[in-house]
Amino acid sequence: MDFRNLFSRKKKVDVEERNCDCTCYGSGSLQFGALNNQFTALNIAAFFRCVSLISQSVASMPIVVQDKNNEVLDNHPVSLIFRDKTDNVMSKYDIFKQLLTNIILNGNGYLYIERSAGQVVGLRYLCASDVRVNYKKETGKVVYNCSYIRHGNDIPSKDMCHFKMYSYDGVNGISILNYASRSVNVANNIENTSANYYKNNGLLSGIITYTGNLSQMQQQQIKENWDSTYGNGANGIAVLGGGLQFQALSSNAADTQINQSRQFSVEDIARFFGIPSILLGINGSSFSTFESVQQLFLTDCLQPYIVMLERELTRKIFPDDDLFVNIDENSILRCDKINQANYYSILVDKGILNREEVRDELGYKRVDGLDKFIIPYTDTAQNTINQNNEINEDKEDDKENISE
């Protein structure tokens, strides 16, 4: 995916070029000035923070294999992969962090499924720039190609997990930068303007006037001498001769609204990602608790990524089994100790969890005798009590009839 011309109005990048000519993560250098590819966009603090929040949050969530009864299969071979119990070069956290970063910046993320005797033994992360997608519209089939996988031969779709959030054709993914390029470019221009402003101590350019006539060469020499002596924020007293006069054009950050513009650019980028702006350091939020912020972050931003990962992993790893991959997002909803205690107390009182399961979720050592479900008697339905009373009355009547 090539974003060198993404921020230029002169050339329109078509869908095929965006998805095939991508750059591997880390190859772009951060620089001050224009944005020439998707990786230099990470030089903008708000954009970098959004990418980090999404990739790190999802990568830190536990991934388990469950059956149709929602029972966690800890000893399943695929579960061992997600728990880093296999000989992978990258850890599970590193794999999914890189994967999410590629999905956001490139639009595509790939995991090659390594099998042995038909069993899944590993998941190999592939850089998006190394993978080519060959979609045959006539047959509706997709095959992949990577030069260092299977000696460069085609990889069938069943052995490749292809993740994409946005797409024009349903096959090739596109980056969020395709939609947010203008906002990111505006934020970049604001940062450049801000850097230049404070570099010169808040002083804008001035005007040097002369009552006589100056040649173009003389004008250039005066400007260069002035910049070299008093430019770049240098302080001092200017001494002018020959009838030259200097009129400074001064301003402050409030007049130019630089700080307000920088804050707006942060909020604008956050809107594209669906991230609450308070997580990017913007105050003035109406949220009453941090838990509500986390809940909104999970539902509006992370949940689509989680569903995308779960669905693709399940359909490629377990195509014929009643098993599925589940990403546990509860880790991001951890609240303070008091609310956490109330939360688990309600689940235990309602018979949803037993005390042993609560200790497991909290990371405590198991204790014998806590695996029973305790339901208070107040949860017994009133009609059940009435039925028991009627049964007892019938038994008493039967006893009286027998005695007679």
C-alpha positions as CSV (number, residue, x, y, z in Angstrom):
1,M,0.0,0.0,0.0
2,D,1.7,3.2,-1.2
3,F,0.7,6.4,0.6
4,R,3.5,8.6,-0.9
5,N,0.9,10.3,-3.0
6,L,-2.0,10.0,-0.6
7,F,-1.8,13.6,0.6
8,S,-1.2,15.0,-2.9
9,R,-4.1,16.4,-5.0
10,K,-2.3,15.9,-8.2
11,K,-2.6,12.1,-8.4
12,K,-5.5,9.8,-7.6
13,V,-4.4,6.5,-6.2
14,D,-6.6,3.7,-7.4
15,V,-7.7,0.7,-5.3
16,E,-5.3,-1.8,-6.8
17,E,-2.2,0.4,-6.2
18,R,-3.2,1.1,-2.6
19,N,-3.5,-2.6,-1.8
20,C,-0.6,-4.1,-3.6
21,D,2.3,-1.6,-3.2
22,C,2.5,-1.4,0.5
23,T,5.5,-0.7,2.7
24,C,6.6,-2.9,5.5
25,Y,6.2,-1.6,9.1
26,G,9.1,0.4,10.2
27,S,10.5,1.3,6.8
28,G,9.2,4.8,6.9
29,S,11.2,7.4,8.7
30,L,9.6,10.0,11.0
31,Q,10.3,13.5,9.7
32,F,9.3,17.1,10.2
33,G,7.5,18.5,7.2
34,A,5.2,16.8,4.7
35,L,3.7,13.4,5.2
36,N,4.9,11.1,2.4
37,N,3.6,7.8,3.6
38,Q,1.4,6.1,6.2
39,F,4.2,5.6,8.7
40,T,5.2,9.2,8.9
41,A,1.6,9.9,10.1
42,L,2.8,8.2,13.3
43,N,4.8,11.4,13.9
44,I,1.5,13.0,14.9
45,A,0.9,12.4,18.6
46,A,-2.9,11.8,18.3
47,F,-2.6,9.4,15.5
48,F,0.2,7.5,17.2
49,R,-1.8,7.3,20.4
50,C,-4.9,6.0,18.6
51,V,-2.9,3.2,16.8
52,S,-1.1,2.3,20.1
53,L,-4.4,2.2,22.1
54,I,-6.1,-0.1,19.7
55,S,-3.2,-2.5,18.9
56,Q,-2.0,-2.8,22.5
57,S,-5.4,-3.1,24.1
58,V,-6.5,-5.9,21.7
59,A,-3.1,-7.7,21.9
60,S,-3.3,-7.8,25.7
61,M,-6.6,-9.5,25.8
62,P,-6.6,-13.3,26.6
63,I,-7.5,-15.6,23.6
64,V,-9.1,-19.0,24.4
65,V,-10.6,-21.9,22.5
66,Q,-14.1,-22.8,23.5
67,D,-16.6,-25.5,22.5
68,K,-20.3,-25.0,21.7
69,N,-21.1,-25.3,25.5
70,N,-18.7,-22.4,26.1
71,E,-16.3,-24.6,28.0
72,V,-12.7,-23.3,27.7
73,L,-10.3,-25.9,26.3
74,D,-7.1,-25.1,28.0
75,N,-5.2,-28.1,26.7
76,H,-6.2,-27.7,23.0
77,P,-3.2,-27.3,20.7
78,V,-4.5,-24.0,19.5
79,S,-4.9,-22.8,23.0
80,L,-1.3,-23.5,23.6
81,I,-0.4,-21.3,20.7
82,F,-2.3,-18.4,22.2
83,R,-0.6,-19.0,25.6
84,D,2.9,-18.9,24.0
85,K,3.4,-22.6,24.8
86,T,4.8,-23.3,21.3
87,D,8.1,-22.4,19.6
88,N,7.1,-19.2,18.0
89,V,9.6,-16.4,17.1
90,M,7.1,-13.8,18.3
91,S,4.9,-13.9,21.3
92,K,1.1,-13.8,21.1
93,Y,1.2,-10.2,22.2
94,D,3.8,-9.2,19.6
95,I,1.9,-11.0,16.8
96,F,-1.4,-9.3,17.4
97,K,0.1,-5.9,18.2
98,Q,1.9,-6.0,14.8
99,L,-1.1,-7.4,13.1
100,L,-3.4,-4.6,14.3
101,T,-0.9,-2.0,13.4
102,N,-0.7,-3.3,9.9
103,I,-4.5,-3.5,9.6
104,I,-4.8,0.2,10.6
105,L,-1.8,1.5,8.5
106,N,-2.0,-0.8,5.5
107,G,-5.6,-2.0,5.6
108,N,-4.5,-5.7,5.6
109,G,-3.1,-8.1,8.1
110,Y,-2.0,-11.7,7.5
111,L,-1.4,-14.8,9.7
112,Y,-0.1,-17.9,7.9
113,I,-1.5,-21.1,9.5
114,E,1.2,-23.7,10.0
115,R,0.0,-27.3,10.0
116,S,1.5,-30.7,10.7
117,A,-0.4,-33.8,9.8
118,G,-3.5,-31.7,9.5
119,Q,-3.2,-30.1,12.9
120,V,-2.5,-26.4,13.5
121,V,0.9,-26.1,15.2
122,G,1.6,-22.4,14.8
123,L,0.5,-18.9,13.5
124,R,3.1,-17.0,11.6
125,Y,2.8,-13.2,11.2
126,L,3.4,-12.0,7.7
127,C,4.2,-8.4,6.8
128,A,1.5,-7.0,4.5
129,S,4.0,-5.9,1.9
130,D,5.2,-9.5,1.5
131,V,1.8,-10.9,0.6
132,R,0.1,-10.7,-2.8
133,V,-3.7,-11.4,-3.2
134,N,-4.9,-13.1,-6.3
135,Y,-8.7,-12.9,-6.6
136,K,-10.4,-14.7,-9.5
137,K,-13.8,-13.2,-10.0
138,E,-14.9,-16.0,-12.4
139,T,-14.6,-18.6,-9.7
140,G,-14.8,-16.4,-6.6
141,K,-11.7,-18.0,-5.2
142,V,-8.8,-16.2,-3.5
143,V,-5.2,-17.5,-3.3
144,Y,-2.2,-15.8,-1.7
145,N,1.4,-15.7,-2.5
146,C,4.5,-15.0,-0.3
147,S,8.0,-15.5,-1.6
148,Y,9.3,-17.2,1.5
149,I,6.3,-19.4,2.2
150,R,5.9,-22.7,0.4
151,H,8.8,-21.8,-1.8
152,G,6.8,-19.0,-3.4
153,N,3.9,-21.3,-4.5
154,D,0.3,-20.2,-4.0
155,I,-1.2,-20.4,-0.6
156,P,-4.8,-21.6,-0.4
157,S,-7.3,-19.4,1.4
158,K,-7.8,-22.1,4.1
159,D,-4.2,-21.6,5.3
160,M,-4.2,-17.8,5.4
161,C,-6.0,-15.6,7.9
162,H,-6.7,-12.3,6.1
163,F,-7.9,-9.5,8.3
164,K,-9.3,-6.2,6.9
165,M,-11.5,-3.5,8.4
166,Y,-12.4,-1.5,5.3
167,S,-12.5,-2.5,1.7
168,Y,-13.8,-1.3,-1.6
169,D,-14.2,-4.8,-3.2
170,G,-14.5,-7.1,-0.1
171,V,-11.2,-8.7,-0.9
172,N,-8.4,-6.1,-0.6
173,G,-8.4,-4.0,2.6
174,I,-7.7,-0.3,2.7
175,S,-6.3,1.8,5.5
176,I,-8.2,4.2,7.6
177,L,-5.9,6.8,6.3
178,N,-7.7,6.6,3.0
179,Y,-10.6,8.3,4.8
180,A,-8.8,10.3,7.4
181,S,-6.0,11.6,5.1
182,R,-7.3,15.2,5.0
183,S,-7.7,15.4,8.8
184,V,-4.2,13.9,9.3
185,N,-2.7,16.3,6.8
186,V,-4.4,19.3,8.5
187,A,-3.1,18.1,11.9
188,N,0.4,17.8,10.4
189,N,0.3,21.3,9.0
190,I,-0.9,22.6,12.4
191,E,2.0,20.9,14.1
192,N,4.5,22.4,11.5
193,T,3.0,25.8,12.0
194,S,3.2,25.5,15.8
195,A,6.8,24.3,15.7
196,N,7.8,27.3,13.5
197,Y,5.9,29.7,15.7
198,Y,7.5,28.6,19.0
199,K,10.9,28.2,17.3
200,N,10.9,31.9,16.8
201,N,9.7,32.7,20.3
202,G,6.2,33.6,19.1
203,L,7.5,36.4,16.8
204,L,6.2,36.5,13.2
205,S,8.1,38.0,10.3
206,G,8.5,41.7,10.1
207,I,8.9,44.4,7.4
208,I,12.1,46.3,6.5
209,T,11.4,49.5,4.7
210,Y,13.7,51.9,2.8
211,T,12.8,55.3,1.3
212,G,15.0,54.8,-1.7
213,N,15.2,52.2,-4.4
214,L,16.9,48.8,-3.8
215,S,17.9,46.3,-6.4
216,Q,16.7,42.7,-6.1
217,M,20.2,41.6,-5.0
218,Q,20.3,44.3,-2.3
219,Q,16.9,43.2,-1.0
220,Q,18.1,39.6,-0.8
221,Q,21.3,40.5,1.0
222,I,19.4,42.6,3.6
223,K,17.0,39.7,4.2
224,E,19.8,37.1,4.6
225,N,21.8,39.4,6.9
226,W,18.8,40.0,9.1
227,D,17.8,36.3,9.3
228,S,21.3,35.2,10.1
229,T,21.6,37.8,12.9
230,Y,18.2,38.1,14.4
231,G,16.3,35.1,13.1
232,N,15.5,31.7,14.7
233,G,14.3,33.3,17.9
234,A,17.6,35.2,18.6
235,N,17.1,38.1,21.1
236,G,19.0,41.4,20.9
237,I,19.0,45.0,19.7
238,A,18.8,45.6,16.0
239,V,21.0,48.4,14.6
240,L,19.9,49.7,11.2
241,G,21.6,52.3,9.0
242,G,21.2,53.8,5.7
243,G,17.6,54.9,6.3
244,L,16.3,51.3,6.9
245,Q,13.4,50.9,9.2
246,F,12.0,47.6,10.7
247,Q,8.4,47.1,11.7
248,A,7.8,43.9,13.6
249,L,4.6,41.9,13.1
250,S,3.9,40.2,16.5
251,S,1.2,37.9,17.7
252,N,0.5,35.4,20.4
253,A,-0.7,31.8,20.5
254,A,-4.2,32.9,21.5
255,D,-4.6,35.4,18.6
256,T,-3.5,32.8,16.0
257,Q,-5.6,30.0,17.8
258,I,-2.8,27.6,17.5
259,N,-3.5,25.8,20.7
260,Q,-7.2,25.5,19.9
261,S,-6.4,24.2,16.4
262,R,-4.1,21.6,17.9
263,Q,-6.9,20.4,20.3
264,F,-9.4,20.3,17.5
265,S,-7.1,18.2,15.3
266,V,-6.8,15.6,18.2
267,E,-10.6,15.4,18.5
268,D,-11.0,15.1,14.8
269,I,-8.6,12.2,14.5
270,A,-10.2,10.5,17.6
271,R,-13.6,10.7,15.8
272,F,-12.2,8.6,12.9
273,F,-11.1,5.9,15.2
274,G,-14.1,6.1,17.5
275,I,-11.9,6.7,20.6
276,P,-13.2,8.9,23.4
277,S,-11.1,12.0,23.3
278,I,-10.4,11.9,27.1
279,L,-8.2,8.9,26.4
280,L,-6.1,11.2,24.2
281,G,-5.7,13.8,26.9
282,I,-8.6,16.1,26.0
283,N,-10.4,17.3,29.2
284,G,-13.9,18.5,29.5
285,S,-15.5,15.1,29.2
286,S,-19.0,14.5,30.5
287,F,-18.2,10.9,31.7
288,S,-18.9,10.4,35.4
289,T,-16.6,7.4,35.8
290,F,-13.6,5.9,34.1
291,E,-15.5,2.6,33.7
292,S,-18.0,4.4,31.4
293,V,-15.1,5.7,29.3
294,Q,-13.7,2.2,29.0
295,Q,-17.1,0.7,28.1
296,L,-17.5,3.3,25.3
297,F,-14.0,2.6,24.1
298,L,-14.7,-1.1,24.0
299,T,-18.1,-0.9,22.2
300,D,-17.4,1.9,19.7
301,C,-13.8,1.2,18.9
302,L,-12.4,-2.2,19.9
303,Q,-15.4,-4.4,19.4
304,P,-15.3,-4.3,15.5
305,Y,-11.6,-5.3,15.6
306,I,-12.3,-8.1,18.1
307,V,-15.2,-9.5,16.1
308,M,-13.0,-9.4,12.9
309,L,-10.3,-11.4,14.6
310,E,-12.6,-13.9,16.2
311,R,-14.6,-14.6,13.0
312,E,-11.5,-15.0,10.7
313,L,-9.6,-17.2,13.2
314,T,-12.6,-19.4,13.8
315,R,-13.5,-20.0,10.2
316,K,-9.9,-20.7,9.1
317,I,-8.7,-22.8,12.1
318,F,-11.9,-24.6,12.9
319,P,-13.9,-24.8,9.7
320,D,-15.6,-28.2,10.5
321,D,-15.5,-28.3,14.3
322,D,-17.9,-27.0,16.9
323,L,-15.1,-25.0,18.3
324,F,-14.5,-21.3,18.2
325,V,-11.9,-18.7,19.1
326,N,-13.0,-16.2,21.8
327,I,-11.2,-13.0,22.8
328,D,-12.0,-12.1,26.4
329,E,-12.6,-8.3,26.5
330,N,-13.4,-8.4,30.2
331,S,-9.8,-7.5,31.0
332,I,-10.3,-4.0,29.7
333,L,-13.4,-3.5,31.9
334,R,-11.7,-4.0,35.2
335,C,-13.0,-1.5,37.6
336,D,-11.9,-0.3,41.1
337,K,-11.8,-2.8,44.0
338,I,-15.1,-1.8,45.5
339,N,-17.1,-2.0,42.3
340,Q,-15.3,-5.2,41.4
341,A,-16.3,-6.8,44.8
342,N,-19.9,-5.7,44.3
343,Y,-19.9,-7.1,40.7
344,Y,-18.7,-10.6,41.7
345,S,-20.9,-10.6,44.8
346,I,-24.0,-10.2,42.6
347,L,-22.8,-13.0,40.3
348,V,-22.2,-15.4,43.2
349,D,-25.6,-14.5,44.9
350,K,-27.5,-15.1,41.6
351,G,-25.8,-18.4,41.0
352,I,-24.1,-17.3,37.8
353,L,-20.6,-18.0,39.1
354,N,-19.3,-20.0,42.0
355,R,-16.6,-18.8,44.4
356,E,-13.9,-21.0,42.7
357,E,-14.6,-19.4,39.3
358,V,-14.4,-15.9,40.9
359,R,-11.0,-16.8,42.4
360,D,-9.8,-18.1,39.0
361,E,-10.8,-14.8,37.3
362,L,-9.1,-12.7,40.0
363,G,-5.9,-14.9,39.7
364,Y,-6.1,-16.3,43.2
365,K,-5.1,-19.9,44.2
366,R,-7.9,-22.4,44.3
367,V,-9.3,-23.6,47.6
368,D,-11.2,-26.8,48.1
369,G,-14.9,-26.7,48.7
370,L,-15.7,-23.5,46.8
371,D,-17.0,-25.1,43.6
372,K,-20.6,-25.2,44.6
373,F,-23.2,-22.7,43.5
374,I,-25.0,-20.9,46.4
375,I,-28.4,-19.5,45.7
376,P,-30.1,-17.6,48.6
377,Y,-33.6,-19.0,49.5
378,T,-35.1,-15.6,48.6
379,D,-34.6,-16.5,45.0
380,T,-37.1,-19.4,45.3
381,A,-40.2,-18.6,43.4
382,Q,-43.4,-18.1,45.5
383,N,-45.4,-20.5,43.4
384,T,-42.8,-23.2,44.3
385,I,-43.4,-22.6,48.0
386,N,-47.2,-22.8,47.4
387,Q,-46.8,-26.0,45.5
388,N,-44.8,-27.5,48.3
389,N,-47.5,-26.5,50.8
390,E,-50.2,-28.1,48.7
391,I,-48.1,-31.3,48.4
392,N,-47.7,-31.4,52.2
393,E,-51.5,-30.9,52.7
394,D,-52.3,-33.6,50.2
395,K,-50.0,-36.0,52.1
396,E,-51.7,-35.2,55.4
397,D,-55.1,-35.8,53.9
398,D,-53.9,-39.2,52.5
399,K,-52.7,-40.2,56.0
400,E,-56.0,-39.3,57.5
401,N,-57.9,-41.3,54.9
402,I,-55.7,-44.3,55.5
403,S,-56.2,-44.1,59.3
404,E,-59.9,-44.0,58.9
